[in-house]
Amino acid sequence: MSRKIISTPNAPAAIGTYSQAVQVGDFVYMSGQIGLDPATMQMVDGIDAQIVRVFENLKAVAEAAGGTLDQAVKFNIYLTDLANFAKVNETMAKYLKQPYPARAAIGVSALPRGAEVEAEAVLYLG
């Protein structure tokens, strides 16, 4: 199977040695997104705004791949404060329909650019 690189200006440009997403067959492996505004490449303020921006960024990458977040089969969520997990749940429910994908939530000590939350996903387009 060949790899196809997915890229969109509607999500932040990669700030390292990675692609926004890579498609292999019917699967799209989406890189982690933090709360960067793609227009300014600046972090949005506050955990609530960051969570929304993360899901907007993931949504944009999913659309660039020809899919939607409802085609996600797995999410990994990274939080610098696990007390914000309920806020992630509330926001995820606005972006996804049941049945929900598999998910892991991981507490971390720090994230790039001072982010409070990061999320990555795997989509199945088949």
N, C-alpha and C positions, 0 to 999 in steps of 0.2 A: 504494500500500500504506500502511496505517496503522501507526503505532508504538504498541507496548504497553510500558509501563514495568513491569519486574519488580522486586519488592522482597520481602524476607523478614527477619524478626527473627532468623533463624538465622545471619545473616552480619552483620558490622559495618555500622552505619548509615553512609551517605555522610558524609564529613567535608569536603565541598566541594560545588562546583556540578556534581554529576553524579548519575546513577542507578546502582544496583547492576548493572542490565542493561537493555538495550532490545531488544525483539523486533520485527523487521520481516520479515513473511512467515514463512518457516521458519528464519530465522537469528536467533540470540540473540547479541548483542554484550555480553560481560561485562566490566565495569570491572575494573581492577587491584585485586587483594586483597593486603594485607599481613598480617602475623601478629597482627592485633588479635583479642582474644577478644570475640565479640559480646556477651557478658553483661556484661563490665566495661569494654569499649572501651579496655583496656590491652594493650600489646604483651607477648606471651609472651617468656620468656627463652631466648636461645640460638638459633643458626641451625637446629638440628634441630627444635626445637619450632616455630619460625617457619615452616619449610617445611611441616610437617604442618598447621599452622593455616591457612596460605594455601590448601592443597588442601581442607581441611574447609570453608573459607569459599566457595571456588569450587563445591564439591559442593552446598552449601546453596542457592546462587543457581541452579545448574543445575536442582536439584529444584524450586525455586519456579517455574521456567519450564516445568516438566513434562518435563524431560529428565534426562540423566545426563552425567557427564564423558566417558563413552565416545562420546558424540555430538559431542565437540569435533573440529573440523577444523583448528584452529590455536591454538597457545599462544605467547605471548611471555613470557619469563622475564627478569627484571631482577635482577642480583646486584651487591652492592657489592664482592664478592670472588669472582672466577671460579673460585678454588680450591674453592668449594663446589658447583660444577656437578655433580660425581659424586653428592653427597648429594641434589640435586634429582632426578637420574635414578633413584636408588634409591626415593625417595618416590613419584615419578610412576608407577613400575611397580606400586606398591600400589594406585593409584587408577584406572589405565587398563588396558584389555586391548588386545592387538594386533588389528588393525593400528593403530599409534599415529598420532596426528595430526601435521601439520606443526608445526614449532616453531622459534623463534629464542631464543637466549640472548644477552643483552646485558649487558656490564659497565658499571656506572654509578658515579658518584662518591658519590651519596647518594640516599636514598629518604625519603618522608614518615615522620615520627614516629621516625626513627632505625632504620627497618626495614633488615634485611640482604637481604631477598628480596621481590619482588613478582611476581605472575603475573596475566595476563589471558587470556581465551579467547574463541573464537567457536564457537558450537554450531550444528549443522544438525539440525533436528528433523524434517525431511521423510523 
